[in-house]
Amino acid sequence: MTPSGIPSVDTPALLIDLDIVRRNLQQMQKNADNFGVALRPHIKTHKIPELAHLQMRLGAAGITVAKVSEAEVMAQGGLKDIFIANQVVSENKLNRLADLKKKVDISVGLDSPVAAEKLSAIFAASGLTMEYLIEINSGLNRCGVLPGRDAVELYRAIHALPALRFKGIFTHAGQVYGAGSLAEVMEISRHESKIMFETAEALEEAGTLVQIISIGSTPTMKVWQGYEGINEIRPGNYIFHDAIQLSLGVATLEECALSIVASVISRPARERAVIDGGSKAFSSDRGAHGKEMSSGFGIVLGKKATLVRLSEEHGIISLDPDEHLEIGDRVRIIPNHACAAVNLFDRAYGISNGEIVEEFNIAARGKSQ
Ligand SMILES: Cc1ncc(COP(=O)(O)O)c(C=O)c1O
């Protein structure tokens, strides 16, 4: 440890406060248990099989991933129940999905007859059955069919295809990241549940059982009050939180588990310091899906300072001219977007009471295929 309480690792380095992680995981699990729903955390935030296992030990029902390659890493790491909350359409990926299906319990999202036909053809040829959830667009306007009638039409168009089994519906109301107030976060959270409940009802009226109704982002789940019919939640960022969650008002600084430690390499002016981490450490993320961060590229802990500008290997800090920050000093910074920052590091240091207690290989970083 250095005198400032920052572990003496070479910089820039990624730190995970494991005491905070455990509290964050326990809190979300408690919420899920109180509302009687399954928690299937998205591992896109931490990308570390050991942390996925911790989530499972604390009560998670399975995990969520975005990519086949993430699923492969997690399956290799011993995770057994994986939902790919995304569209998988290339032949190469569908064949890898079929291989995974032989080893672990896996399901996937669908939002079009085209993707369903491709999935059906490859699974039928392999003699396997694939479970799928229809993706619903609850306002993010990314993938997904519109709630209600369009979801029923898609179900009708694909349910008889060979080798596929309908399991349920899922959505991610990521537009919440553009919310301007906590009241708006709550409104989007209610809307996310409501349209999913109504869509499940429409599907059941059309004669099918909807086994899983799955929702979730961290902001919408942090304010969630439960909702009839919803039986699965999929937050991801809640394990660490970040400056974006703080700006939305759904997390506190004490709940932020991920930080980047960087060293001052230059103090060219009293109101400017330069650190050894830039966009290759923090990412250039100014706020997911909309809201621009006013606080720069992260929160500099314990200093009257703002990380105002990044080049690849340099971070430019604007600071109070009287602030003590000299060449060689180290700073800890909470990144804007934890998921994007984790993706930039090979390793992370787990700390407890300010001491390094564990080193993690970020096995699913860079897994975008
Ligand atoms: C489909 C899907 N589900 C769940 C999540 C988790 O949301 P968050 O990162 O807000 O916790 C994401 C995040 O991007 C997502 O894309």
The ligand as an ORCA input file, in Angstrom:
! r2SCAN-3c Opt
* xyz 0 1
  C     -30.152     -7.418    -23.252
  C     -29.550     -6.857    -22.000
  N     -29.969     -7.339    -20.818
  C     -29.467     -6.867    -19.647
  C     -28.489     -5.880    -19.633
  C     -27.939     -5.385    -18.314
  O     -28.198     -4.031    -18.145
  P     -27.306     -3.100    -17.188
  O     -25.948     -3.094    -17.770
  O     -28.000     -1.795    -17.187
  O     -27.347     -3.738    -15.863
  C     -28.028     -5.368    -20.854
  C     -27.004     -4.314    -20.882
  O     -26.563     -3.843    -21.877
  C     -28.578     -5.852    -22.055
  O     -28.170     -5.395    -23.254
*
